[in-house]
């Protein structure tokens, strides 16, 4: 924080932060796709398949 406030951020530090942010953004994107896929696959099941007591 002190480096940022005094404007002594070097390019290497900034590039490392940007790379870390990009990796986190990719992770969030993958998780969003997984959630969308899982929600979509559960929506395609029949009503009886969605109710656990109907399978017994």
C-alpha positions in Angstrom: 0.0 0.0 0.0 2.8 2.3 0.9 4.5 1.8 -2.5 1.2 2.6 -4.3 0.7 5.7 -2.3 4.2 7.0 -2.9 4.0 5.9 -6.6 7.0 3.7 -6.4 5.3 0.6 -7.8 7.7 -1.1 -10.2 6.7 -2.8 -13.4 7.6 -6.3 -12.2 5.3 -6.0 -9.2 2.5 -4.6 -11.3 2.9 -7.4 -13.9 2.9 -10.0 -11.1 -0.4 -8.5 -9.7 -1.9 -8.5 -13.2 -1.0 -12.1 -13.8 -2.5 -13.1 -10.5 -5.7 -11.2 -11.2 -5.9 -12.9 -14.7 -5.5 -16.3 -13.1 -8.3 -15.5 -10.6 -10.5 -14.3 -13.4 -10.0 -17.6 -15.3 -10.8 -19.5 -12.2 -14.0 -17.6 -11.7 -15.0 -18.1 -15.3 -14.5 -21.9 -15.1 -16.5 -22.0 -11.9 -19.3 -20.0 -13.5 -19.4 -22.4 -16.4 -19.5 -25.4 -14.1 -22.4 -24.0 -12.2 -24.2 -23.2 -15.4 -23.6 -26.7 -16.6 -24.7 -28.3 -13.4 -27.8 -26.2 -13.1 -28.7 -26.9 -16.7 -28.3 -30.6 -16.3 -30.6 -30.7 -13.3 -33.2 -28.7 -15.1 -33.4 -31.3 -17.9 -34.4 -34.2 -15.6 -38.0 -35.3 -15.2 -40.1 -34.2 -12.3 -39.9 -37.7 -10.8 -36.1 -37.7 -11.1 -35.9 -34.4 -9.2 -37.9 -35.7 -6.2 -35.9 -38.2 -4.2 -38.9 -39.8 -2.6 -40.4 -40.7 -6.1 -37.4 -43.0 -6.8 -38.1 -45.4 -3.8 
